[in-house]
Amino acid sequence: MQLLPEKTHRKIYLFAIVLLVISIPLSKFGMSISMLLLTANYLLEGNLKQKFFVFFHNKAALIFASIFIMHVLWLFNTQNFSYSLDDLRTKIPILALAVIFSTTPLLTVQQFKTVLFSHIGAVLLATIAGFYIYITRNIVEIREISPFISHIRLSLNICLAIFSLLYFIVNDKNLNKYIRIGLLIIGIWLFLFLLLLQSITGIIILAVCFFILVIYYISINTQNKYSRNILIGILIFIPLLGILTTYITVHEYLTPQISDTQNLEDTTIYGNPYLHDTLNMPIENGKYTGLYMNLHELKTAWEERSKVPFDQYDEKGQDTRITLIRYLNSKNLRKDYEGVWQLSDQDIKNIEKGVANYHYTQFFNPKIRIYKILWEFQNYQKNGDIQGHSLIQRFELWSAAISIIKKNWLLGTGTGDIPDVFKQELTERNSPLKDTRMRSHNQFLSFFIAFGIFGFLWFIFALFYPIIVRKKNKDYFFILFLIIVLLSMLTEDTLESQDGLTFFAYFYALFLFQRPQNLSSYDK
């Protein structure tokens, strides 16, 4: 029995799914409220017997929802029920959206467009807010420009928004040229913000998706074999060019400009001895970080210019001495009294904030992420330090995850025990990460740890079977979204946070069950 007219329930449904899609990049609280509204409206709408009949006869919906059911079943193998229940709460959108979207009448073309443009608008607002933070605050970490959700999750939203914009710019015949230009400008803005965000995950995902999309488009739309092969050859050359550029960057970074270290000056202009360390200090930006150092002069000059003590920590929790030495090195200045006084006031502020290389302050420099990765590797090789180094930490966590899997490969550790087994494994290894709450940073490894070989294989099946049964293998939105999610799962626990899980569950179910079939023709 319905408490409200059917049309009213439909309007509430449309409002709730738009509110939810807007909340995904903007508000975790909004995600929770909109999910409650969507679920309550669905239940109060009535006709539940018929709805559940439809759901239980929809193979794709059942298989997708089984990802949540699997978490419930594996409670038999868990010890940490407190974490298990919290994990189940996080995963509820998988079940709820599978049921609601698969048993609700399809969206019209105009409604579907409204949902996607609402998402684009929300992502745009998130990037504008982030850019405002970037230009008005002294940020310590670039991830601070994603104030609402994880910067990695924001990058996934940006990628999807860009490809949604691309689809409408190319295919929507109802758009005039001025609207197309406006959408193109928004797409360019989102791309530039993604570069500013320095999310290597997002940038790689965008590049891979775009590369696959263009290859596919060329293969089906270029009739002339010769022309098609030339275009495909050009596209293959582009990533090769990127690899070559990366190689050159790495070579320049690691190759010292000073090859003769035997004939260096011995003293500063004040007659104090220099320390020349080419063994313990890494090479950065083609320069030996440890050349021309006098720590006494460095300390004296620094404390004359800054209130941050020389032998304490900067705003990032790094050793101020090392930050200062690296910064001077990046500006090709000696690490002595004169070198410090050649720094500008802005340079001093950068060092206090923990910026260890002046190149990091440049607004757009694609090489910056490569520089940071190279420093992480060198620092790890020389000192075994992985704290604050995201890539090296992932290697450590992946290694620990594989070790855990070997011990629990059959049935896994259970729904709620992953944090506990990780802490135990990292403690046994005496890992620098043993006091953190970090886990695998790979969703596939996380599922293997929790559910064992059978649960892991079922998860893979549940991801791909709906594509087959719903014939979505050529669906532009579904395939690009799936690529975005799968690539993110290689380096992130995408489904272990509310923002990542909701992003996954919402768009998977939306594109699978609510996408209008006649979208390409734009019939309303």
C-alpha positions as CSV (number, residue, x, y, z in Angstrom):
1,M,0.0,0.0,0.0
2,Q,1.4,3.3,-1.1
3,L,1.4,6.3,1.3
4,L,2.0,8.7,-1.6
5,P,1.0,8.8,-5.3
6,E,3.2,6.9,-7.6
7,K,4.3,10.1,-9.4
8,T,5.4,11.5,-6.0
9,H,7.5,8.4,-5.2
10,R,9.1,8.7,-8.7
11,K,10.0,12.3,-8.1
12,I,11.5,11.4,-4.7
13,Y,13.4,8.6,-6.3
14,L,14.9,11.0,-9.0
15,F,15.7,13.6,-6.3
16,A,17.5,11.0,-4.2
17,I,19.6,9.6,-7.0
18,V,20.6,13.1,-8.1
19,L,21.4,14.0,-4.5
20,L,23.5,10.9,-4.1
21,V,25.5,11.4,-7.3
22,I,26.1,15.0,-6.3
23,S,27.3,13.9,-2.8
24,I,29.8,11.3,-4.2
25,P,32.5,13.9,-4.9
26,L,31.2,16.5,-2.3
27,S,29.9,15.0,0.9
28,K,30.1,11.8,2.9
29,F,27.2,13.0,5.0
30,G,25.2,13.6,1.8
31,M,25.9,10.1,0.6
32,S,24.5,8.7,3.9
33,I,21.4,10.9,3.9
34,S,20.6,10.3,0.2
35,M,21.0,6.5,0.6
36,L,18.6,6.6,3.6
37,L,16.1,8.7,1.5
38,L,16.4,6.4,-1.5
39,T,15.9,3.3,0.6
40,A,13.0,4.7,2.6
41,N,11.2,5.9,-0.5
42,Y,11.7,2.5,-2.1
43,L,10.2,0.6,0.9
44,L,7.3,3.1,1.4
45,E,6.4,2.9,-2.3
46,G,5.1,-0.6,-1.6
47,N,4.6,-3.5,-4.0
48,L,7.7,-5.2,-2.4
49,K,6.6,-8.7,-3.3
50,Q,6.6,-7.9,-7.0
51,K,9.9,-6.0,-6.7
52,F,11.7,-8.8,-4.9
53,F,10.2,-11.3,-7.5
54,V,11.8,-9.2,-10.2
55,F,15.1,-8.9,-8.3
56,F,15.4,-12.6,-7.7
57,H,14.8,-13.4,-11.3
58,N,17.5,-10.9,-12.4
59,K,20.7,-12.9,-12.7
60,A,22.9,-9.8,-13.1
61,A,21.4,-8.1,-10.0
62,L,21.7,-11.2,-7.9
63,I,25.4,-11.8,-8.9
64,F,26.3,-8.1,-8.2
65,A,24.5,-8.1,-4.9
66,S,26.3,-11.3,-3.9
67,I,29.4,-9.2,-3.3
68,F,27.7,-8.0,-0.2
69,I,26.2,-11.4,0.7
70,M,29.8,-12.8,0.5
71,H,30.7,-10.4,3.3
72,V,27.9,-11.7,5.4
73,L,28.7,-15.4,4.8
74,W,32.3,-14.9,5.7
75,L,31.4,-13.7,9.2
76,F,31.8,-17.4,10.2
77,N,35.5,-17.0,9.8
78,T,36.1,-13.7,11.6
79,Q,37.2,-12.9,15.1
80,N,36.8,-9.1,15.0
81,F,33.0,-8.6,14.9
82,S,33.2,-4.9,15.7
83,Y,35.2,-4.2,12.5
84,S,33.1,-6.7,10.6
85,L,29.8,-4.9,11.4
86,D,31.4,-1.6,10.4
87,D,32.6,-3.1,7.1
88,L,29.1,-4.5,6.4
89,R,27.6,-1.0,7.0
90,T,30.0,0.4,4.5
91,K,29.1,-2.3,1.9
92,I,25.3,-1.9,2.2
93,P,25.1,0.4,-0.9
94,I,26.1,-2.6,-3.1
95,L,23.0,-4.6,-1.9
96,A,20.7,-1.6,-1.7
97,L,21.5,-0.1,-5.1
98,A,21.5,-3.6,-6.8
99,V,17.9,-4.1,-5.5
100,I,16.6,-0.6,-6.1
101,F,18.1,0.1,-9.5
102,S,17.3,-3.4,-10.9
103,T,13.6,-3.2,-9.9
104,T,12.9,0.4,-10.7
105,P,11.7,1.5,-14.2
106,L,14.4,2.8,-16.4
107,L,15.4,6.4,-16.5
108,T,14.4,8.4,-19.5
109,V,17.2,9.8,-21.7
110,Q,16.7,13.2,-20.2
111,Q,16.7,11.9,-16.6
112,F,19.9,9.9,-17.3
113,K,21.6,13.0,-18.8
114,T,20.4,15.0,-15.7
115,V,22.2,12.4,-13.4
116,L,25.4,12.6,-15.4
117,F,25.5,16.3,-15.7
118,S,24.7,16.6,-12.0
119,H,27.8,14.5,-11.3
120,I,29.9,16.6,-13.7
121,G,28.7,19.8,-11.9
122,A,29.5,18.3,-8.5
123,V,33.0,17.3,-9.6
124,L,33.5,20.8,-11.1
125,L,32.5,22.4,-7.7
126,A,34.9,20.0,-5.9
127,T,37.8,21.1,-8.2
128,I,36.9,24.8,-7.9
129,A,36.9,24.5,-4.1
130,G,40.2,22.6,-4.3
131,F,41.8,25.3,-6.5
132,Y,40.6,28.0,-4.1
133,I,42.3,26.2,-1.3
134,Y,45.4,25.9,-3.4
135,I,45.7,29.6,-4.1
136,T,44.6,30.9,-0.7
137,R,46.2,28.6,1.9
138,N,49.7,27.4,2.7
139,I,49.1,23.8,1.9
140,V,51.5,21.2,3.2
141,E,50.3,18.2,1.1
142,I,48.7,18.5,-2.4
143,R,46.0,16.1,-1.3
144,E,44.6,19.0,0.8
145,I,43.1,20.4,-2.3
146,S,40.5,17.6,-2.2
147,P,38.7,18.8,1.0
148,F,35.6,16.6,0.7
149,I,36.8,13.1,-0.2
150,S,40.1,11.2,-0.7
151,H,42.1,12.8,-3.4
152,I,42.4,9.4,-5.1
153,R,38.6,9.0,-5.1
154,L,38.3,12.5,-6.4
155,S,40.6,11.6,-9.3
156,L,38.4,8.7,-10.2
157,N,35.3,11.0,-10.3
158,I,37.3,13.4,-12.5
159,C,38.1,10.7,-15.0
160,L,34.5,9.6,-15.2
161,A,33.3,13.2,-15.6
162,I,35.8,13.9,-18.4
163,F,34.6,10.8,-20.4
164,S,31.0,11.7,-19.8
165,L,31.7,15.2,-21.1
166,L,33.5,13.7,-24.1
167,Y,30.5,11.5,-24.9
168,F,28.0,14.4,-24.9
169,I,30.3,16.8,-26.8
170,V,30.7,14.2,-29.6
171,N,27.2,12.6,-29.6
172,D,24.6,14.9,-28.3
173,K,23.0,16.5,-31.4
174,N,20.8,18.8,-29.3
175,L,23.8,20.8,-28.1
176,N,24.7,24.0,-29.9
177,K,28.3,24.9,-30.6
178,Y,28.5,27.3,-27.6
179,I,27.4,24.7,-25.1
180,R,29.9,22.3,-26.7
181,I,32.6,24.8,-26.3
182,G,31.6,25.4,-22.7
183,L,31.6,21.6,-22.0
184,L,35.0,21.4,-23.6
185,I,36.4,24.1,-21.4
186,I,35.0,22.3,-18.3
187,G,36.8,19.1,-19.6
188,I,40.1,20.9,-20.0
189,W,39.7,22.4,-16.5
190,L,39.1,19.0,-15.0
191,F,42.1,17.6,-16.8
192,L,44.4,20.5,-15.6
193,F,43.1,20.0,-12.0
194,L,43.9,16.3,-12.2
195,L,47.5,17.2,-13.1
196,L,47.6,19.7,-10.3
197,L,46.3,17.1,-7.9
198,Q,49.3,15.0,-8.9
199,S,47.3,11.8,-8.6
200,I,49.4,9.3,-10.5
201,T,46.6,6.8,-10.3
202,G,44.1,9.2,-11.9
203,I,46.5,10.4,-14.6
204,I,47.4,6.8,-15.6
205,I,43.7,5.8,-15.6
206,L,42.8,8.7,-17.8
207,A,45.6,8.0,-20.2
208,V,44.8,4.3,-20.5
209,C,41.1,4.8,-21.0
210,F,41.7,7.5,-23.6
211,F,44.1,5.3,-25.4
212,I,41.7,2.3,-25.5
213,L,38.9,4.6,-26.5
214,V,40.7,6.1,-29.5
215,I,42.0,2.8,-30.6
216,Y,38.5,1.4,-30.6
217,Y,37.1,4.4,-32.4
218,I,39.7,4.2,-35.1
219,S,39.3,0.5,-35.6
220,I,35.5,0.8,-36.2
221,N,35.3,4.1,-38.0
222,T,38.3,4.2,-40.4
223,Q,37.5,2.1,-43.4
224,N,40.8,2.6,-45.2
225,K,43.2,0.0,-43.8
226,Y,46.3,2.1,-44.7
227,S,44.9,5.1,-42.9
228,R,43.8,3.0,-39.9
229,N,47.2,1.5,-39.5
230,I,48.9,4.9,-39.7
231,L,46.6,6.3,-37.0
232,I,47.0,3.3,-34.7
233,G,50.8,3.5,-35.3
234,I,50.7,7.1,-34.2
235,L,48.8,6.2,-31.0
236,I,51.2,3.4,-30.2
237,F,54.1,5.9,-30.7
238,I,52.6,8.3,-28.1
239,P,53.1,6.0,-25.1
240,L,56.5,5.0,-26.4
241,L,57.3,8.7,-26.5
242,G,56.1,9.0,-22.9
243,I,58.4,6.1,-21.9
244,L,61.3,7.7,-23.7
245,T,60.6,11.0,-22.0
246,T,60.5,9.3,-18.6
247,Y,63.8,7.5,-19.3
248,I,65.4,10.8,-20.2
249,T,64.0,12.4,-17.0
250,V,65.3,9.6,-14.9
251,H,68.7,9.7,-16.5
252,E,69.1,13.4,-16.0
253,Y,67.9,13.2,-12.4
254,L,70.3,10.4,-11.5
255,T,73.3,11.4,-13.5
256,P,75.5,13.9,-11.6
257,Q,76.6,17.1,-13.4
258,I,79.8,17.1,-11.5
259,S,81.7,13.9,-12.4
260,D,85.0,15.0,-10.9
261,T,84.6,14.9,-7.1
262,Q,88.3,14.9,-6.4
263,N,89.0,18.6,-7.1
264,L,86.3,20.3,-5.0
265,E,86.8,23.4,-2.9
266,D,87.7,22.5,0.7
267,T,86.4,25.6,2.6
268,T,83.7,28.1,2.6
269,I,84.4,31.8,2.0
270,Y,84.7,32.1,5.8
271,G,87.4,29.4,5.9
272,N,85.3,26.7,7.4
273,P,85.7,23.2,6.1
274,Y,83.2,21.7,3.6
275,L,81.9,18.2,3.9
276,H,81.5,16.4,0.6
277,D,79.4,13.3,1.0
278,T,78.8,11.3,-2.2
279,L,78.0,8.0,-0.5
280,N,75.3,8.5,2.1
281,M,73.4,11.4,0.5
282,P,71.4,10.6,-2.7
283,I,71.6,12.4,-6.1
284,E,68.8,14.7,-6.8
285,N,68.1,16.7,-10.0
286,G,71.5,15.7,-11.3
287,K,73.4,17.0,-8.3
288,Y,75.1,15.3,-5.3
289,T,73.0,16.4,-2.4
290,G,75.9,16.0,0.0
291,L,78.4,18.3,-1.7
292,Y,79.5,21.6,-0.2
293,M,78.0,21.2,3.2
294,N,78.9,23.0,6.4
295,L,76.3,22.2,9.0
296,H,77.6,24.9,11.5
297,E,77.2,27.7,9.0
298,L,73.9,26.2,7.8
299,K,72.5,26.2,11.3
300,T,73.6,29.7,12.0
301,A,72.2,31.2,8.8
302,W,68.9,29.2,9.1
303,E,68.2,30.4,12.6
304,E,68.8,33.9,11.5
305,R,66.2,33.6,8.8
306,S,63.6,31.3,10.3
307,K,61.8,30.7,13.6
308,V,61.7,26.9,13.0
309,P,64.6,25.3,14.9
310,F,67.3,23.8,12.7
311,D,67.4,20.5,14.5
312,Q,63.6,19.9,14.7
313,Y,60.9,19.1,12.1
314,D,59.1,21.1,9.4
315,E,55.4,21.1,8.9
316,K,55.4,17.7,7.2
317,G,57.3,16.1,10.1
318,Q,60.5,15.9,8.1
319,D,64.0,16.7,9.5
320,T,64.4,20.5,8.8
321,R,68.1,20.0,8.1
322,I,67.5,17.5,5.3
323,T,64.7,19.6,3.8
324,L,66.9,22.7,3.8
325,I,69.9,20.8,2.3
326,R,67.7,19.3,-0.5
327,Y,66.1,22.7,-1.2
328,L,69.5,24.4,-1.5
329,N,70.7,21.6,-3.7
330,S,67.7,21.9,-6.0
331,K,68.5,25.6,-6.5
332,N,72.2,24.7,-7.1
333,L,73.2,26.6,-4.0
334,R,75.9,25.5,-1.5
335,K,74.8,24.3,1.9
336,D,76.5,27.1,3.8
337,Y,75.9,30.5,5.3
338,E,75.9,32.3,1.9
339,G,73.7,29.7,0.3
340,V,71.0,30.2,2.9
341,W,71.1,33.9,2.5
342,Q,70.7,33.6,-1.2
343,L,67.2,32.1,-0.7
344,S,64.2,34.3,-1.0
345,D,61.7,34.8,1.8
346,Q,59.3,32.6,-0.2
347,D,61.9,29.9,-0.3
348,I,62.2,30.0,3.5
349,K,58.4,29.6,3.8
350,N,58.5,26.7,1.4
351,I,61.2,24.9,3.4
352,E,59.3,25.5,6.7
353,K,56.2,23.9,5.0
354,G,58.3,20.9,4.2
355,V,58.9,21.5,0.5
356,A,62.3,19.9,-0.1
357,N,62.7,20.7,-3.8
358,Y,61.9,24.1,-5.4
359,H,60.7,22.2,-8.5
360,Y,57.8,20.9,-6.4
361,T,56.4,24.5,-6.2
362,Q,55.9,24.8,-9.9
363,F,52.3,24.9,-10.9
364,F,52.5,22.5,-13.8
365,N,55.4,20.2,-14.2
366,P,54.7,16.5,-15.2
367,K,58.2,15.5,-14.0
368,I,57.5,16.4,-10.4
369,R,55.9,13.0,-9.6
370,I,58.8,11.2,-11.2
371,Y,61.2,13.3,-9.1
372,K,59.4,12.3,-5.9
373,I,59.4,8.6,-6.8
374,L,63.1,8.6,-7.6
375,W,63.8,10.3,-4.2
376,E,61.7,7.7,-2.4
377,F,63.6,4.8,-4.1
378,Q,67.0,6.3,-3.3
379,N,66.1,7.1,0.2
380,Y,64.8,3.6,0.7
381,Q,67.9,2.0,-0.8
382,K,70.3,4.1,1.4
383,N,68.3,4.3,4.7
384,G,65.5,1.8,4.5
385,D,63.1,4.6,5.1
386,I,59.5,4.2,3.8
387,Q,57.6,6.6,6.0
388,G,55.7,9.1,3.9
389,H,56.7,7.4,0.7
390,S,53.5,6.1,-0.8
391,L,55.0,4.0,-3.6
392,I,57.6,2.2,-1.4
393,Q,54.9,1.7,1.2
394,R,52.8,-0.1,-1.3
395,F,55.6,-2.5,-2.2
396,E,55.9,-3.3,1.5
397,L,52.2,-3.7,1.9
398,W,51.8,-5.9,-1.2
399,S,54.6,-8.1,0.1
400,A,52.9,-8.5,3.4
401,A,49.6,-9.2,1.7
402,I,51.1,-12.0,-0.4
403,S,52.6,-13.5,2.8
404,I,49.2,-13.4,4.5
405,I,47.5,-15.0,1.5
406,K,50.0,-17.9,1.6
407,K,49.0,-18.6,5.2
408,N,45.2,-18.3,4.6
409,W,44.7,-19.1,0.9
410,L,41.8,-21.5,1.3
411,L,39.1,-19.7,3.3
412,G,40.8,-16.4,4.0
413,T,40.8,-14.5,7.3
414,G,37.2,-13.5,7.4
415,T,35.2,-10.3,6.8
416,G,36.6,-8.3,9.7
417,D,40.1,-9.5,10.4
418,I,42.2,-7.8,7.7
419,P,43.4,-4.9,9.9
420,D,44.4,-7.4,12.7
421,V,46.3,-9.8,10.4
422,F,48.1,-7.0,8.7
423,K,49.2,-5.5,12.0
424,Q,50.4,-9.0,13.1
425,E,52.3,-9.6,9.8
426,L,53.9,-6.1,9.8
427,T,54.9,-6.6,13.5
428,E,56.5,-10.0,12.8
429,R,58.4,-8.4,9.9
430,N,59.4,-5.5,12.2
431,S,58.2,-3.2,9.4
432,P,58.3,0.6,9.7
433,L,54.6,0.4,9.1
434,K,53.8,-1.9,12.0
435,D,52.3,1.0,14.0
436,T,50.0,2.2,11.2
437,R,46.6,0.9,10.3
438,M,47.5,0.4,6.7
439,R,46.4,-2.6,4.6
440,S,47.1,-4.0,1.2
441,H,46.4,-0.9,-1.0
442,N,45.2,-3.4,-3.6
443,Q,41.5,-4.4,-3.6
444,F,42.1,-7.8,-5.2
445,L,44.7,-8.7,-2.6
446,S,42.3,-7.5,0.1
447,F,39.5,-9.8,-1.2
448,F,41.9,-12.7,-1.4
449,I,43.0,-12.2,2.2
450,A,39.5,-11.9,3.5
451,F,37.7,-14.6,1.5
452,G,40.4,-17.0,0.3
453,I,40.7,-18.5,-3.2
454,F,36.9,-19.3,-3.5
455,G,35.8,-15.8,-2.4
456,F,38.4,-14.1,-4.6
457,L,37.3,-16.1,-7.7
458,W,33.6,-15.3,-6.9
459,F,34.4,-11.6,-6.6
460,I,36.1,-11.6,-10.1
461,F,33.0,-13.6,-11.4
462,A,30.6,-11.1,-9.8
463,L,32.4,-8.2,-11.5
464,F,32.3,-9.6,-15.0
465,Y,29.3,-11.9,-15.3
466,P,26.8,-9.0,-15.3
467,I,28.6,-7.6,-18.3
468,I,27.9,-10.8,-20.2
469,V,24.4,-11.4,-19.2
470,R,23.4,-7.7,-19.7
471,K,25.4,-7.5,-23.0
472,K,27.3,-4.4,-21.8
473,N,30.6,-5.3,-23.5
474,K,30.1,-2.4,-25.9
475,D,28.5,0.0,-23.6
476,Y,30.6,3.2,-23.6
477,F,29.7,4.3,-20.1
478,F,29.8,0.9,-18.4
479,I,33.1,-0.2,-20.0
480,L,35.0,3.0,-19.3
481,F,33.7,3.1,-15.8
482,L,34.7,-0.5,-15.2
483,I,38.2,0.2,-16.5
484,I,38.5,3.2,-14.2
485,V,37.5,1.1,-11.2
486,L,39.6,-2.0,-12.0
487,L,42.7,0.1,-12.6
488,S,42.1,1.9,-9.3
489,M,41.8,-1.4,-7.5
490,L,45.4,-2.3,-8.5
491,T,46.8,0.3,-6.2
492,E,44.0,1.2,-3.8
493,D,41.5,-0.5,-1.5
494,T,38.8,1.2,-3.5
495,L,35.8,-0.6,-1.8
496,E,37.0,-0.2,1.7
497,S,35.9,3.5,2.2
498,Q,32.5,5.1,1.9
499,D,33.5,7.4,-0.9
500,G,35.1,4.7,-3.0
501,L,32.5,2.0,-2.3
502,T,29.6,4.4,-3.1
503,F,31.3,5.5,-6.3
504,F,31.6,1.9,-7.4
505,A,28.2,0.7,-6.3
506,Y,26.3,3.7,-7.7
507,F,27.7,3.8,-11.2
508,Y,28.0,0.1,-11.6
509,A,24.3,-0.3,-10.8
510,L,23.3,2.8,-12.7
511,F,25.0,1.9,-16.0
512,L,24.0,-1.8,-15.6
513,F,20.3,-1.3,-14.8
514,Q,19.2,2.3,-15.3
515,R,20.8,3.3,-18.6
516,P,18.2,4.0,-21.3
517,Q,18.7,1.8,-24.3
518,N,18.0,4.6,-26.8
519,L,20.6,7.0,-25.4
520,S,22.6,7.2,-28.6
521,S,19.6,8.5,-30.5
522,Y,18.6,11.0,-27.7
523,D,14.9,10.2,-28.0
524,K,13.1,11.3,-24.9
